[in-house]
Structures are given as structure tokens and as C-alpha cells.
Amino acid sequence: MSEASEPTTPARADPLRTRAGLGRRAGRSEAPGDGVQDLTDRVRKFIDHQVIPVEREIETDPEVRAELRAAARAAGVFAPSAPRGYGGLGLSMLEQADVLEESGRSLLGPLVMNCAAPDEGNMTLLEHVATPAQRERYLRPLATGDVRSAFAMTEPAPGAGSDPAALTTTAVRDGGDWLIDGGKWLITGADGAAFFIVMARTGADAATMFLVDAGSPGLSVGRHIPTIDAGFTGGHCEMVFERCRVPSSAVLGEVDRGFANAQVRLGPARLTHCMRWLGVARRAHEIMLGYVVERELFGHRLADLGLAQHLIADNEIDIAASRALIRTTAATLDKHGRANNETSIAKTFVSEAVGRIVDRSVQLCGGQGVSHDLPLARFLAEVRPFRIYDGPSEVHRWAVARRAVRRYEAARRGGQGSAEFVTRDPQGGIRA
Ligand SMILES: Cc1cc2nc3c(=O)[nH]c(=O)nc-3n(C[C@H](O)[C@H](O)[C@H](O)COP(=O)(O)OP(=O)(O)OC[C@H]3O[C@@H](n4cnc5c(N)ncnc54)[C@H](O)[C@@H]3O)c2cc1C
């Protein structure tokens, strides 16, 4: 899972512009292919018939989890986001929209289908930024589900959080190696991860990403930070680096290009989070509908009482609006490889909408809604942190507002009237 928002350090060349766009990478299409509807149907059936009936057991029983992973492979729904050459289904962002939404209808769905955070985002990053040797060593076992990984950016105050430029973890050259020093926290999946993608400062305004193997001398994974959610394998952990020595081959991407290269992960990872959490919200909505059509109150079905209909309709509106934003953003990412403004808007809206949808569903289910007989209370806790990780809502709103003002000012300098200022660039993407 991620971590931070827009780096405030000066950006140089943009890796998403210098590399092929996300949708144009080998084996990926820009539009949903014919098979995606079929795949989406298979995922829905897999989640409904094989995952949801045992989801409580999966959490505590690793054997059930392993069996379900085998079942996901057999159903042809395993690793939808991973590249084809590495055993995945190689879906474009737009193709992932419905598939990942369906996977998210169970909290455990993405895990058994190997499209959960943080591995899914790390696969995207490795696919685009890693050397062929690094892809063999790290991406392949990640895509096959043999190992887990983590992305380590955030640090305790005063270090990197909403503002990645506050990064305090350092990496300095020592002969042909690098020595990493510093502390991280809230690192999802760190306990049990086979490797970490670590962001460290390598200059006044520069950072570099490193691939660090678990068990490297000088690296320790510490306390699980107790958080409101509980759905991520490997917890949200503290990490300490003390003269942690890594070879030069551990550099992921170019030295000093860490902030720019991290964008390869952050935009798509925010959107895939939106897809999965929308699935959770939809499931909450479905459970609520099941309750309101059965419950009789004041001589009517609950579903027919006006104030209840208001909540039901608002859920429908939030689901439809979230889906539309996810799709347009996914299409822009596929087409241009970059969609900073769209991902900020989608992430802010969807992270808040899923909270509203689950909360309304809890409300209409009454006492059962807050009990653990239904999964709704659990969903409420699981979706809340999404308004903070992947960039807090306030940071994204700040970025969206600054871009709007910049756009307006640029249009005015260009002689266009305020009513006519351009909101879309010639390629169809909202300007970042
Ligand atoms: C469950 C969970 C999992 C996580 N997993 C990972 C992970 O795997 N890897 C990783 O590196 N990090 C991870 N994080 C960390 C997460 O990315 C950070 O918590 C997030 O970036 C915010 O940083 P911070 O906690 O330091 O809060 P701060 O940076 O201290 O921000 C606090 C609050 O200030 C407000 N704020 C910030 N900027 C502005 C602004 N410009 N204007 C107005 N208000 C503002 C926001 O409300 C924000 O929530 C995870 C966090 C959580 C909760």
C-alpha cells in the first residue's frame, strides 16, 4: 500500500513519458478485450462460491488460503494485474476496473487472487522500472505468488509522510555498495515480506529506490502498529535500517530518480485500491438491500420507507459515480501513461464514497449493522484508512486546487477569457 502523495522535490524527466505508457506495454491493450466480461463473470462466481463461504476461515487458516490460491489459478483468475510474461493475466488498467472491483467483494479476494496491495502496486513498479535481472529475481516470484513484498516510504515524524520531501532515511555509497540508515513505519506487509522497495535520500533534493532482501544485515522489521483495520497480511510495521549494506545492483531505477520513478507506482496503485474498495462497498450495499427488503417496520417494508430510500439511492449514486471516475481515469492512464489530476480526483472521491456507502449500509441494518454477525462493521474499519494512505484527501484536494488555478492562470496569460479557459489538454487528459 502506499504511502505518500505528490513529491514536492523538483521533477526532472518523467519516467512515464520516457517509457511506454502503461497501456502500451507489451501484451496490454488500451480497451477492454472481449474476454474481460467473461473473466469478470468468472471472478464474481469465484468470490461468491469459493471465497465468501470460507472468508472467516481463510483469515486464520493458512491452509485454506493456500487451497483457495490453487482454486484461483484453476479458475483462471490468478494475478490479473501481473504481466503475461511473468504468469499474470496482463490486464490494462481499464480491463482491471471490473475484475478488481469483483475481487474486492470479499476482503480476502484480492489476496487469494494475488492482486492485493502492496504486491500488486510493486509488480507494476518492477515491470516498468526494474532491470531484466531484477524482474527475474523479484517480479517473477511475486507474480506467481511465491513471495510477498512491501513498499517502504513513510517515516515517523518529522520524516516522510504526506510530504515525501521530508524523507530522513539516507543511503550513502560505500565502495561499490550502499549503506542505508533510518527508520520507517506503517509499512504494510513488512512482516513476512521477502523483499522491500525502500525509498532513501541520496542528495539534497534527490531520493533513490532500493530493493532490499529480508534478512539483510542491518535491517530489522519491528512492531506491528495496531491500526483500525486488520485485513492486510504482514501488518503495518516499523522497520529499522542500521548501516544496512546493499550492492549497487539493488538500485531500482536510476540513482537520484526515486521520487519520479515512484510515480510509476503511485498513480496506478491508487486507482487499483479504488477498484478493490469499491467492491467492498458494493458488497455492503448488497447486504443492506437483503436486509431492507425483508425487514417490516411501522407496517411497511423498510425498503419502502422514504428516508431509507434516500440512503439506498445515495449509495447507488456513490457507486455509479465512483465507477465512472475509476473508468475514465483508468482509460487515461492506459492512453497516456499518466493521469495525476484524474487519479487525485478519483482517489479522493472514491475513498470518501466507499466510507459513506458502508456507513449508510451499517445504518440501515440497525443493530446487526454494528454487530460482527454481519461483516459491515469490519468493512467500516477496513475502508477508513484509505482516506489517509495513498495520499490523504487534503493533499489531493490541495494538488487539484493548485492545478486548477495554474490552468486558469496559464489560459489567462495565453489571452483566453475566464469563461473559456481550457480544462483538457489536447490529448484528452486533464492537465496536471
Ligand atoms: C493502514 C495504513 C497502511 C499504510 N501502508 C503504508 C505502506 O505500505 N508504505 C508506506 O510507505 N506508508 C504506508 N502508510 C503510511 C501513509 O502513506 C501515511 O500515513 C500518509 O502518507 C500520511 O502521512 P502521515 O501519517 O505521516 O501523516 P502526516 O503527514 O502527519 O499528515 C497528517 C494529516 O495532515 C493533513 N494534511 C497533510 N497535508 C496537508 C495539506 N497540504 N493541507 C492540509 N492538510 C494536510 C491530512 O489530513 C493528513 O492526514 C500506511 C498508512 C496507513 C494508515
The ligand as a MOL file (V3000), in Angstrom:
LIG
                    3D

  0  0  0     0  0            999 V3000
M  V30 BEGIN CTAB
M  V30 COUNTS 53 58 0 0 0
M  V30 BEGIN ATOM
M  V30 1 C -3.2560 1.4080 7.1740 0
M  V30 2 C -2.0690 2.1450 6.6200 0
M  V30 3 C -1.1910 1.4890 5.7570 0
M  V30 4 C -0.0690 2.1540 5.2500 0
M  V30 5 N 0.8240 1.4860 4.4510 0
M  V30 6 C 1.9650 2.1080 4.0440 0
M  V30 7 C 2.9540 1.4020 3.2810 0
M  V30 8 O 2.7890 0.2320 2.9340 0
M  V30 9 N 4.0840 2.0520 2.9420 0
M  V30 10 C 4.2940 3.3520 3.2750 0
M  V30 11 O 5.3450 3.8890 2.9320 0
M  V30 12 N 3.3770 4.0390 4.0020 0
M  V30 13 C 2.2270 3.4640 4.3960 0
M  V30 14 N 1.2940 4.1450 5.1490 0
M  V30 15 C 1.5540 5.4990 5.5380 0
M  V30 16 C 0.6830 6.5370 4.8360 0
M  V30 17 O 1.0380 6.6490 3.4910 0
M  V30 18 C 0.8190 7.8540 5.6110 0
M  V30 19 O 0.1250 7.6610 6.8340 0
M  V30 20 C 0.2620 9.0430 4.8490 0
M  V30 21 O 1.0930 9.3850 3.7510 0
M  V30 22 C 0.1570 10.2700 5.7740 0
M  V30 23 O 1.3810 10.5290 6.3820 0
M  V30 24 P 1.4600 10.7100 7.9770 0
M  V30 25 O 0.8070 9.5460 8.6210 0
M  V30 26 O 2.8690 10.9830 8.3160 0
M  V30 27 O 0.5680 11.9650 8.2850 0
M  V30 28 P 1.0200 13.4940 8.1760 0
M  V30 29 O 1.9140 13.6740 7.0030 0
M  V30 30 O 1.4950 13.9400 9.5010 0
M  V30 31 O -0.3850 14.1960 7.8480 0
M  V30 32 C -1.4070 14.2720 8.8550 0
M  V30 33 C -2.6480 14.8660 8.2510 0
M  V30 34 O -2.3830 16.1970 7.8490 0
M  V30 35 C -3.3130 16.5800 6.8620 0
M  V30 36 N -2.5830 17.2020 5.7500 0
M  V30 37 C -1.4870 16.7430 5.1220 0
M  V30 38 N -1.1050 17.5670 4.1290 0
M  V30 39 C -1.9840 18.6000 4.1540 0
M  V30 40 C -2.1330 19.7890 3.3840 0
M  V30 41 N -1.3120 20.0630 2.3660 0
M  V30 42 N -3.1370 20.6210 3.6970 0
M  V30 43 C -3.9880 20.3600 4.7190 0
M  V30 44 N -3.9080 19.2470 5.4660 0
M  V30 45 C -2.9140 18.3830 5.1940 0
M  V30 46 C -4.0370 15.2960 6.4110 0
M  V30 47 O -5.3310 15.2630 6.9950 0
M  V30 48 C -3.1730 14.2070 6.9830 0
M  V30 49 O -3.8970 13.0040 7.2440 0
M  V30 50 C 0.1500 3.4970 5.6100 0
M  V30 51 C -0.7530 4.1620 6.4530 0
M  V30 52 C -1.8580 3.5010 6.9500 0
M  V30 53 C -2.8070 4.2290 7.8730 0
M  V30 END ATOM
M  V30 BEGIN BOND
M  V30 1 1 1 2
M  V30 2 1 2 3
M  V30 3 2 2 52
M  V30 4 2 3 4
M  V30 5 1 4 5
M  V30 6 1 4 50
M  V30 7 2 5 6
M  V30 8 1 6 7
M  V30 9 1 6 13
M  V30 10 2 7 8
M  V30 11 1 7 9
M  V30 12 1 9 10
M  V30 13 2 10 11
M  V30 14 1 10 12
M  V30 15 2 12 13
M  V30 16 1 13 14
M  V30 17 1 14 15
M  V30 18 1 14 50
M  V30 19 1 15 16
M  V30 20 1 16 17
M  V30 21 1 16 18
M  V30 22 1 18 19
M  V30 23 1 18 20
M  V30 24 1 20 21
M  V30 25 1 20 22
M  V30 26 1 22 23
M  V30 27 1 23 24
M  V30 28 2 24 25
M  V30 29 1 24 26
M  V30 30 1 24 27
M  V30 31 1 27 28
M  V30 32 2 28 29
M  V30 33 1 28 30
M  V30 34 1 28 31
M  V30 35 1 31 32
M  V30 36 1 32 33
M  V30 37 1 33 34
M  V30 38 1 33 48
M  V30 39 1 34 35
M  V30 40 1 35 36
M  V30 41 1 35 46
M  V30 42 1 36 37
M  V30 43 1 36 45
M  V30 44 2 37 38
M  V30 45 1 38 39
M  V30 46 1 39 40
M  V30 47 2 39 45
M  V30 48 1 40 41
M  V30 49 2 40 42
M  V30 50 1 42 43
M  V30 51 2 43 44
M  V30 52 1 44 45
M  V30 53 1 46 47
M  V30 54 1 46 48
M  V30 55 1 48 49
M  V30 56 2 50 51
M  V30 57 1 51 52
M  V30 58 1 52 53
M  V30 END BOND
M  V30 END CTAB
M  END
